[in-house]
């Protein structure tokens, strides 16, 4: 049976990743890529769907575990009556093959160890053929081949490769599992386990040496950055949302989605986190991925793409899997890729604006792509959409979506006025101001002093906290303060925020069930409280959020205050990015808005014409 979501640690090689439980079992692994079919899927079923257990024979959770400094090298220790032992888990970054390296190290005494390797490609559905080739074991299933190298004697039993052995103080016993496409001739060159771990450690230490953050929450920020880097698909620079699929937002419920893709709306937040901590190369690679992904007809822009920019992400059910704690369906692919979500056009334009402000080198075709996106935005901003929350109910005029349309046009105006770009700036200004006026009229409830989830709605959603962050109104505006108070009150669960109330307005998202509090939304509340001057509350809430991290510093998508359990896919890039950006904001090392410093004065000059202060400037 799979452990609690927070029981898992993450190891990866910048192309794939594995989840390792406290019991020493790898219960989730997709090879050779994050989005490949899993060869260990016990996380979503039971051990019959594939896992790799390496732990003391007596069983039980690790006594303690940690990452080796600023790396993704995991060390799990067991202190038993026989003695103490450590298992080191690592995915070396060698590029030519995908490897899982596991080394058992004796610390004291004499400990009996157990190894159970049950490979089940295609999400647990296929039992491979296994045979010995020299000193290695080979397992083949369709397009996949796996090779196990170890000095330990192994044997087959009940469709499982097993071993029992003992380790004493000072012993180092390696296991290396290597993936190779089955059609390629010859056996893969196995890595030498100990040097591979040492090389991987050097890589991570060199990478982390570039971090410029030196604030109060140094350890939390650094662990978040390592995790974010670990969720990067290095060949393309794409950053996936999470390493897993179908971990539920409600235990036993149907809100289970595949997050092994790259969401465009994460782009601006991710870019801010990378730029704010000194990782300009990663920021540039992410921008380049974004530029390649959105190239084409702007009407065909999607909210998400595959790691390499793949467009088609068909959603289908893996109906042979029972789901995490009986949470079904288990899905691969994501049908939300086909939704119309208006905010994405603004998110992409905002991301390019952040890149310009950060001084990233200009790209020859980037502005032409942005102008094409703006042409589409001009003709489609008034359409109802499915919102950033990807609701599967009736499309509506969501306030956040309209605000992001405004933001896209605003960034275009700024590109002309401040960055020497060319475009129809007068037309863009007029439409920007028209959208601003409409949102303030139709998306604001004067009686309650709050913006609403959509035009005419009685509900709110957490994305409304982003209005001042994108510069739509200044933090000091009474409407912003009222919205922050309303969102905190109506969406609060023990101080944390849900995204919205699914039952509000007759069931806005078209799905049964509920969900946990959404961690990145609560980080947005931290930012908002700080922005409106409630600094002590912001700090206290941030510290509470930090306390939700598991024992190795990871966050999933959601949290259930009633049970104290993590929910949703893990580790969640959006949550880790939220942590970094809030730490930067609270540390005073970053501006929470993605617009330049004179913006609030310009907004304050007129609520109906928010940028009169920019008029009259030279424009091309």
PEVENFEN-V992015 format. One record per residue. N is the residue number from 1. RES is the residue in one small letter. NEAR is the number of other ideal C-beta (glycine too) atoms within 10 Angstrom. Layout:
# PEVENFEN-V992015
n->N res->RES near->NEAR
n->N res->RES near->NEAR
This chain:
# PEVENFEN-V992015
n->1 res->x near->9
n->2 res->x near->24
n->3 res->x near->16
n->4 res->x near->14
n->5 res->x near->27
n->6 res->x near->21
n->7 res->x near->19
n->8 res->x near->28
n->9 res->x near->26
n->10 res->x near->24
n->11 res->x near->25
n->12 res->x near->24
n->13 res->x near->25
n->14 res->x near->18
n->15 res->x near->20
n->16 res->x near->22
n->17 res->x near->26
n->18 res->x near->26
n->19 res->x near->27
n->20 res->x near->27
n->21 res->x near->23
n->22 res->x near->21
n->23 res->x near->21
n->24 res->x near->27
n->25 res->x near->23
n->26 res->x near->25
n->27 res->x near->29
n->28 res->x near->28
n->29 res->x near->29
n->30 res->x near->24
n->31 res->x near->27
n->32 res->x near->14
n->33 res->x near->18
n->34 res->x near->24
n->35 res->x near->21
n->36 res->x near->20
n->37 res->x near->20
n->38 res->x near->28
n->39 res->x near->30
n->40 res->x near->27
n->41 res->x near->31
n->42 res->x near->28
n->43 res->x near->30
n->44 res->x near->26
n->45 res->x near->23
n->46 res->x near->16
n->47 res->x near->19
n->48 res->x near->15
n->49 res->x near->25
n->50 res->x near->30
n->51 res->x near->28
n->52 res->x near->26
n->53 res->x near->20
n->54 res->x near->23
n->55 res->x near->24
n->56 res->x near->24
n->57 res->x near->14
n->58 res->x near->13
n->59 res->x near->12
n->60 res->x near->12
n->61 res->x near->15
n->62 res->x near->25
n->63 res->x near->13
n->64 res->x near->13
n->65 res->x near->21
n->66 res->x near->15
n->67 res->x near->20
n->68 res->x near->16
n->69 res->x near->12
n->70 res->x near->18
n->71 res->x near->21
n->72 res->x near->27
n->73 res->x near->21
n->74 res->x near->22
n->75 res->x near->20
n->76 res->x near->24
n->77 res->x near->15
n->78 res->x near->25
n->79 res->x near->16
n->80 res->x near->17
n->81 res->x near->8
n->82 res->x near->17
n->83 res->x near->19
n->84 res->x near->18
n->85 res->x near->31
n->86 res->x near->19
n->87 res->x near->23
n->88 res->x near->19
n->89 res->x near->24
n->90 res->x near->27
n->91 res->x near->26
n->92 res->x near->23
n->93 res->x near->18
n->94 res->x near->14
n->95 res->x near->11
n->96 res->x near->9
n->97 res->x near->18
n->98 res->x near->23
n->99 res->x near->24
n->100 res->x near->25
n->101 res->x near->26
n->102 res->x near->23
n->103 res->x near->21
n->104 res->x near->25
n->105 res->x near->18
n->106 res->x near->20
n->107 res->x near->17
n->108 res->x near->14
n->109 res->x near->16
n->110 res->x near->13
n->111 res->x near->27
n->112 res->x near->15
n->113 res->x near->22
n->114 res->x near->16
n->115 res->x near->24
n->116 res->x near->19
n->117 res->x near->25
n->118 res->x near->22
n->119 res->x near->26
n->120 res->x near->25
n->121 res->x near->26
n->122 res->x near->19
n->123 res->x near->23
n->124 res->x near->28
n->125 res->x near->16
n->126 res->x near->16
n->127 res->x near->15
n->128 res->x near->21
n->129 res->x near->10
n->130 res->x near->18
n->131 res->x near->10
n->132 res->x near->11
n->133 res->x near->9
n->134 res->x near->8
n->135 res->x near->9
n->136 res->x near->16
n->137 res->x near->20
n->138 res->x near->20
n->139 res->x near->22
n->140 res->x near->17
n->141 res->x near->19
n->142 res->x near->12
n->143 res->x near->12
n->144 res->x near->21
n->145 res->x near->21
n->146 res->x near->24
n->147 res->x near->20
n->148 res->x near->24
n->149 res->x near->21
n->150 res->x near->23
n->151 res->x near->9
n->152 res->x near->14
n->153 res->x near->8
n->154 res->x near->17
n->155 res->x near->9
n->156 res->x near->12
n->157 res->x near->9
n->158 res->x near->8
n->159 res->x near->12
n->160 res->x near->18
n->161 res->x near->19
n->162 res->x near->15
n->163 res->x near->18
n->164 res->x near->14
n->165 res->x near->18
n->166 res->x near->17
n->167 res->x near->23
n->168 res->x near->13
n->169 res->x near->14
n->170 res->x near->9
n->171 res->x near->16
n->172 res->x near->13
n->173 res->x near->22
n->174 res->x near->21
n->175 res->x near->23
n->176 res->x near->21
n->177 res->x near->24
n->178 res->x near->22
n->179 res->x near->21
n->180 res->x near->21
n->181 res->x near->11
n->182 res->x near->16
n->183 res->x near->8
n->184 res->x near->9
n->185 res->x near->4
n->186 res->x near->6
n->187 res->x near->15
n->188 res->x near->21
n->189 res->x near->11
n->190 res->x near->20
n->191 res->x near->22
n->192 res->x near->15
n->193 res->x near->22
n->194 res->x near->13
n->195 res->x near->10
n->196 res->x near->21
n->197 res->x near->21
n->198 res->x near->14
n->199 res->x near->15
n->200 res->x near->23
n->201 res->x near->17
n->202 res->x near->11
n->203 res->x near->16
n->204 res->x near->20
n->205 res->x near->13
n->206 res->x near->9
n->207 res->x near->18
n->208 res->x near->16
n->209 res->x near->9
n->210 res->x near->13
n->211 res->x near->16
n->212 res->x near->11
n->213 res->x near->20
n->214 res->x near->9
n->215 res->x near->14
n->216 res->x near->12
n->217 res->x near->20
n->218 res->x near->13
n->219 res->x near->11
n->220 res->x near->20
n->221 res->x near->25
n->222 res->x near->18
n->223 res->x near->22
n->224 res->x near->28
n->225 res->x near->26
n->226 res->x near->23
n->227 res->x near->27
n->228 res->x near->22
n->229 res->x near->19
n->230 res->x near->22
n->231 res->x near->25
n->232 res->x near->24
n->233 res->x near->22
n->234 res->x near->14
n->235 res->x near->12
n->236 res->x near->19
n->237 res->x near->20
n->238 res->x near->25
n->239 res->x near->26
n->240 res->x near->23
n->241 res->x near->22
n->242 res->x near->26
n->243 res->x near->29
n->244 res->x near->28
n->245 res->x near->27
n->246 res->x near->25
n->247 res->x near->32
n->248 res->x near->26
n->249 res->x near->24
n->250 res->x near->18
n->251 res->x near->17
n->252 res->x near->12
n->253 res->x near->18
n->254 res->x near->15
n->255 res->x near->20
n->256 res->x near->22
n->257 res->x near->24
n->258 res->x near->24
n->259 res->x near->23
n->260 res->x near->27
n->261 res->x near->25
n->262 res->x near->30
n->263 res->x near->24
n->264 res->x near->21
n->265 res->x near->22
n->266 res->x near->20
n->267 res->x near->25
n->268 res->x near->27
n->269 res->x near->25
n->270 res->x near->29
n->271 res->x near->29
n->272 res->x near->27
n->273 res->x near->28
n->274 res->x near->26
n->275 res->x near->22
n->276 res->x near->22
n->277 res->x near->26
n->278 res->x near->15
n->279 res->x near->21
n->280 res->x near->17
n->281 res->x near->13
n->282 res->x near->23
n->283 res->x near->24
n->284 res->x near->19
n->285 res->x near->18
n->286 res->x near->24
n->287 res->x near->24
n->288 res->x near->17
n->289 res->x near->22
n->290 res->x near->28
n->291 res->x near->19
n->292 res->x near->16
n->293 res->x near->23
n->294 res->x near->24
n->295 res->x near->13
n->296 res->x near->12
n->297 res->x near->8
n->298 res->x near->20
n->299 res->x near->12
n->300 res->x near->9
n->301 res->x near->20
n->302 res->x near->20
n->303 res->x near->22
n->304 res->x near->25
n->305 res->x near->24
n->306 res->x near->22
n->307 res->x near->22
n->308 res->x near->15
n->309 res->x near->16
n->310 res->x near->15
n->311 res->x near->12
n->312 res->x near->10
n->313 res->x near->20
n->314 res->x near->10
n->315 res->x near->15
n->316 res->x near->11
n->317 res->x near->14
n->318 res->x near->24
n->319 res->x near->10
n->320 res->x near->13
n->321 res->x near->23
n->322 res->x near->14
n->323 res->x near->23
n->324 res->x near->23
n->325 res->x near->14
n->326 res->x near->10
n->327 res->x near->22
n->328 res->x near->19
n->329 res->x near->15
n->330 res->x near->24
n->331 res->x near->19
n->332 res->x near->18
n->333 res->x near->19
n->334 res->x near->22
n->335 res->x near->15
n->336 res->x near->21
n->337 res->x near->21
n->338 res->x near->13
n->339 res->x near->18
n->340 res->x near->16
n->341 res->x near->26
n->342 res->x near->27
n->343 res->x near->26
n->344 res->x near->25
n->345 res->x near->26
n->346 res->x near->27
n->347 res->x near->24
n->348 res->x near->27
n->349 res->x near->24
n->350 res->x near->26
n->351 res->x near->27
n->352 res->x near->28
n->353 res->x near->25
n->354 res->x near->22
n->355 res->x near->26
n->356 res->x near->18
n->357 res->x near->19
n->358 res->x near->16
n->359 res->x near->9
n->360 res->x near->19
n->361 res->x near->9
n->362 res->x near->13
n->363 res->x near->15
n->364 res->x near->6
n->365 res->x near->9
n->366 res->x near->19
n->367 res->x near->18
n->368 res->x near->11
n->369 res->x near->20
n->370 res->x near->24
n->371 res->x near->16
n->372 res->x near->17
n->373 res->x near->22
n->374 res->x near->23
n->375 res->x near->13
n->376 res->x near->16
n->377 res->x near->25
n->378 res->x near->17
n->379 res->x near->11
n->380 res->x near->15
n->381 res->x near->23
n->382 res->x near->13
n->383 res->x near->12
n->384 res->x near->15
n->385 res->x near->23
n->386 res->x near->24
n->387 res->x near->27
n->388 res->x near->23
n->389 res->x near->21
n->390 res->x near->18
n->391 res->x near->26
n->392 res->x near->12
n->393 res->x near->15
n->394 res->x near->13
n->395 res->x near->17
n->396 res->x near->19
n->397 res->x near->21
n->398 res->x near->29
n->399 res->x near->26
n->400 res->x near->28
n->401 res->x near->29
n->402 res->x near->25
n->403 res->x near->27
n->404 res->x near->31
n->405 res->x near->26
n->406 res->x near->27
n->407 res->x near->28
n->408 res->x near->31
n->409 res->x near->28
n->410 res->x near->30
n->411 res->x near->28
n->412 res->x near->29
n->413 res->x near->20
n->414 res->x near->22
n->415 res->x near->23
n->416 res->x near->20
n->417 res->x near->18
n->418 res->x near->16
n->419 res->x near->13
n->420 res->x near->9
n->421 res->x near->20
n->422 res->x near->11
n->423 res->x near->17
n->424 res->x near->16
n->425 res->x near->21
n->426 res->x near->12
n->427 res->x near->13
n->428 res->x near->22
n->429 res->x near->21
n->430 res->x near->12
n->431 res->x near->20
n->432 res->x near->24
n->433 res->x near->19
n->434 res->x near->14
n->435 res->x near->23
n->436 res->x near->23
n->437 res->x near->15
n->438 res->x near->16
n->439 res->x near->23
n->440 res->x near->17
n->441 res->x near->11
n->442 res->x near->14
n->443 res->x near->24
n->444 res->x near->17
n->445 res->x near->17
n->446 res->x near->10
n->447 res->x near->5
n->448 res->x near->15
n->449 res->x near->14
n->450 res->x near->22
n->451 res->x near->28
n->452 res->x near->23
n->453 res->x near->28
n->454 res->x near->23
n->455 res->x near->17
n->456 res->x near->12
n->457 res->x near->20
n->458 res->x near->13
n->459 res->x near->17
n->460 res->x near->25
n->461 res->x near->30
n->462 res->x near->25
n->463 res->x near->25
n->464 res->x near->26
n->465 res->x near->28
n->466 res->x near->23
n->467 res->x near->26
n->468 res->x near->26
n->469 res->x near->23
n->470 res->x near->24
n->471 res->x near->24
n->472 res->x near->29
n->473 res->x near->23
n->474 res->x near->18
n->475 res->x near->19
n->476 res->x near->14
n->477 res->x near->18
n->478 res->x near->9
n->479 res->x near->19
n->480 res->x near->22
n->481 res->x near->19
n->482 res->x near->17
n->483 res->x near->27
n->484 res->x near->24
n->485 res->x near->17
n->486 res->x near->19
n->487 res->x near->24
n->488 res->x near->21
n->489 res->x near->10
n->490 res->x near->18
n->491 res->x near->25
n->492 res->x near->15
n->493 res->x near->15
n->494 res->x near->10
n->495 res->x near->15
n->496 res->x near->22
n->497 res->x near->24
n->498 res->x near->20
n->499 res->x near->23
n->500 res->x near->27
n->501 res->x near->18
n->502 res->x near->21
n->503 res->x near->11
n->504 res->x near->18
n->505 res->x near->19
n->506 res->x near->8
n->507 res->x near->14
n->508 res->x near->23
n->509 res->x near->23
n->510 res->x near->11
n->511 res->x near->16
n->512 res->x near->11
n->513 res->x near->14
n->514 res->x near->14
n->515 res->x near->21
n->516 res->x near->26
n->517 res->x near->22
n->518 res->x near->29
n->519 res->x near->27
n->520 res->x near->26
n->521 res->x near->25
n->522 res->x near->29
n->523 res->x near->28
n->524 res->x near->25
n->525 res->x near->26
n->526 res->x near->26
n->527 res->x near->25
n->528 res->x near->27
n->529 res->x near->23
n->530 res->x near->22
n->531 res->x near->22
n->532 res->x near->19
n->533 res->x near->11
n->534 res->x near->17
n->535 res->x near->12
n->536 res->x near->9
n->537 res->x near->16
n->538 res->x near->21
n->539 res->x near->15
n->540 res->x near->14
n->541 res->x near->22
n->542 res->x near->25
n->543 res->x near->11
n->544 res->x near->14
n->545 res->x near->24
n->546 res->x near->16
n->547 res->x near->7
n->548 res->x near->18
n->549 res->x near->21
n->550 res->x near->19
n->551 res->x near->13
n->552 res->x near->20
n->553 res->x near->20
n->554 res->x near->23
n->555 res->x near->30
n->556 res->x near->26
n->557 res->x near->27
n->558 res->x near->30
n->559 res->x near->25
n->560 res->x near->19
n->561 res->x near->14
n->562 res->x near->8
n->563 res->x near->11
n->564 res->x near->10
n->565 res->x near->16
n->566 res->x near->28
n->567 res->x near->27
n->568 res->x near->27
n->569 res->x near->28
n->570 res->x near->26
n->571 res->x near->30
n->572 res->x near->27
n->573 res->x near->29
n->574 res->x near->23
n->575 res->x near->31
n->576 res->x near->30
n->577 res->x near->25
n->578 res->x near->25
n->579 res->x near->29
n->580 res->x near->28
n->581 res->x near->26
n->582 res->x near->28
n->583 res->x near->26
n->584 res->x near->23
n->585 res->x near->22
n->586 res->x near->21
n->587 res->x near->16
n->588 res->x near->9
n->589 res->x near->14
n->590 res->x near->19
n->591 res->x near->16
n->592 res->x near->20
n->593 res->x near->20
n->594 res->x near->21
n->595 res->x near->22
n->596 res->x near->13
n->597 res->x near->8
n->598 res->x near->11
n->599 res->x near->22
n->600 res->x near->16
n->601 res->x near->10
n->602 res->x near->19
n->603 res->x near->23
n->604 res->x near->14
n->605 res->x near->12
n->606 res->x near->12
n->607 res->x near->13
n->608 res->x near->10
n->609 res->x near->16
n->610 res->x near->24
n->611 res->x near->20
n->612 res->x near->13
n->613 res->x near->16
n->614 res->x near->19
n->615 res->x near->12
n->616 res->x near->7
n->617 res->x near->10
n->618 res->x near->6
n->619 res->x near->17
n->620 res->x near->9
